[in-house]
Amino acid sequence: MEIVKQQLGYDRQVVSQNFTTDATNVRRRSWQMLEHQRFSMPTPGLESQLKQENFILGSSTMDQVKGVLTLQGEALTQADINLKVAKNSHVLHFQFREDKHWKLQQIQDARNHVNQALQLLNSRDESYCFKTGAEVNKLMDAVMLQLTRARNRLTTPASLTLPELATSGLMKMFTPPMPGDVMVNFYINLSKLCLTVYQLHVLPPNTTKYFKPAGSSVLHSPGSMFELNNNRFEVSHVHKVECVVPWLNDTLVFFTISLQLCQQLKDKVSVSPGNNSARLHLKGTFLIL
């Protein structure tokens, strides 16, 4: 019996060392990937030192909207847009006012989640010894939650109503000012920076046309209606152009790899002998160790 006890104690010590070694490796590799220079939190006060990048907006199906966007970290520092008005082919030109920058909330939110994941990974130094698999799983679950939220912010643009777009601060960013029958919206979708331009027409007060306000959406369709300041509007044309931001694609890849590393560690923990909370999945049956 004493020999058995000694062996069990030795097994637990080995398992604990394995947990610690594996967890440390995952933490180190995840940290290295998440500290990618494009997506780490800039040092306060040094945001202006980030490189500015210009991206040309384009579409394979239309040329009504053309433009160049300047991105610096999470901020659009300049947007130069040409819009060809459908009814008369007249070209309107807009650009950001020099004193205005537009923060891309999706990138900002994703970066905040990344930093929370980094803080979790750094909450224990490399000499810390994990005692159980449950402790490792708890840390990995918390890290994976933050990484999943970060990824979702880049893959799931916010749904907005047309009145929300019309009253957005973005509409006050341009010179000359946007006319009342044009609205714009910027958002991130995966590795793409997208611009949507809506052209509107006012519905006459005595119109017999059935009025049904549109709900929230990432992209509204022609025919969508809304009411603002006692006026009713209908979307007549929708133009969407986009550009690929390579470092956003790299970031999504890093998220995927980091999540896979965390999951691999959780899977390894689940089948480790001596782990009180471990379970083996054999032919659909849970065997509690």
Residue pairs with C-beta under 8 A, 6 or more apart in sequence:
8 274
11 273
11 274
12 274
14 274
15 133
15 272
15 273
15 274
15 275
16 129
16 130
16 131
16 132
17 129
18 272
19 130
19 131
19 132
19 133
19 135
19 136
19 269
19 272
20 128
20 129
20 130
22 136
22 265
22 268
22 269
23 130
23 136
23 139
23 140
23 265
24 126
26 140
26 261
26 262
26 264
26 265
27 121
27 122
27 126
28 126
29 258
29 261
30 117
30 121
30 143
30 258
30 261
30 262
31 118
31 121
31 122
33 254
33 257
33 258
34 40
34 114
34 117
34 118
34 121
34 254
34 258
35 118
36 247
36 250
36 251
36 254
38 247
38 250
38 251
39 110
39 111
39 114
39 247
39 251
39 254
40 114
41 111
41 114
41 115
42 49
42 50
42 73
47 72
47 73
47 75
48 72
50 72
50 73
51 72
52 70
52 71
52 72
52 77
53 70
53 71
53 72
53 245
54 68
54 69
54 70
54 71
55 68
55 69
55 70
55 71
55 193
55 243
55 244
55 245
56 67
56 68
56 243
57 65
57 66
57 67
57 68
57 69
57 81
57 195
57 241
57 242
57 243
58 66
58 241
58 242
58 243
59 65
59 239
59 240
59 241
59 242
62 239
63 84
64 83
64 84
64 86
64 197
64 237
64 239
65 81
65 82
65 83
65 84
65 195
65 197
65 239
65 241
66 81
66 82
66 241
67 79
67 80
67 81
67 82
67 195
67 241
68 78
68 79
68 80
69 76
69 78
69 79
69 80
69 193
69 195
69 243
70 76
70 77
70 78
70 79
71 77
71 193
71 245
72 101
73 107
74 103
74 104
74 107
74 108
74 111
75 101
75 102
75 103
75 104
76 96
76 101
76 102
76 103
76 104
76 186
77 96
77 101
78 95
78 96
79 94
79 95
79 96
79 102
79 173
79 174
79 186
79 195
80 93
80 94
80 95
80 96
81 93
81 94
81 95
81 184
81 195
81 197
82 91
82 92
82 93
83 91
83 92
83 93
83 94
83 182
83 197
83 239
84 90
84 91
84 92
85 91
85 92
85 199
86 199
86 236
86 237
92 179
92 182
94 174
94 175
94 176
94 178
95 174
95 175
96 102
96 173
96 174
96 175
97 173
97 174
97 175
100 172
100 173
102 170
102 173
102 186
104 186
104 187
104 188
104 193
105 158
106 153
106 154
106 157
106 158
106 187
106 188
107 153
107 154
107 188
109 150
109 153
110 150
110 151
110 153
110 154
110 251
111 150
113 146
113 147
113 149
113 150
113 153
114 146
114 147
114 150
116 146
117 143
117 146
117 147
117 150
117 258
120 139
120 142
120 143
120 146
121 143
123 139
124 139
130 136
132 275
132 276
132 277
133 269
133 270
133 272
133 275
133 276
133 277
133 278
134 275
134 276
134 277
136 265
136 266
136 269
137 266
137 269
137 277
140 262
140 263
140 265
140 266
141 266
143 258
143 262
144 259
144 262
144 263
147 255
147 258
147 259
147 262
148 259
150 255
151 252
151 255
151 256
151 259
154 188
154 190
154 248
154 251
154 252
155 189
155 190
155 252
157 187
157 188
157 189
157 194
157 218
158 187
158 218
159 216
159 217
159 218
160 168
160 185
160 216
160 217
160 218
161 214
161 215
161 216
161 217
161 226
162 183
162 198
162 213
162 214
162 220
162 224
162 225
162 226
162 228
162 233
162 235
163 226
163 227
163 228
164 216
165 171
165 183
165 185
165 198
166 183
166 226
166 228
167 228
168 185
170 184
170 185
170 186
171 178
171 183
171 184
178 184
180 200
181 199
181 200
181 201
181 202
181 233
182 197
182 198
182 199
182 200
183 197
183 198
183 200
184 195
184 196
184 197
184 198
185 195
185 196
185 198
186 193
186 194
186 195
187 194
187 196
187 218
188 194
188 248
189 218
189 242
190 248
190 249
190 252
191 244
191 245
191 246
191 248
191 249
191 252
192 242
192 243
192 244
192 245
192 248
193 242
193 243
193 245
193 248
194 240
194 241
194 242
195 240
195 241
195 242
196 219
196 238
196 239
196 240
197 238
197 239
197 240
197 241
198 220
198 235
198 237
198 238
199 235
199 236
199 237
199 238
199 239
200 233
200 234
200 235
200 236
201 233
201 234
201 236
202 231
202 232
202 233
203 209
203 211
203 225
203 232
203 233
203 234
207 232
211 225
211 227
211 232
212 225
213 225
213 226
213 227
214 220
214 224
214 225
214 226
217 224
219 238
219 240
220 235
220 238
221 235
221 238
222 235
222 236
222 237
222 238
223 234
223 235
224 234
224 235
225 232
225 233
225 234
225 235
226 232
226 233
227 233
269 275
269 278
270 278
270 279
270 280
270 281
271 278
271 280
272 278
273 289
274 289
275 289
276 289
278 289
279 286
279 287
279 288
279 289
280 286
280 287
280 289
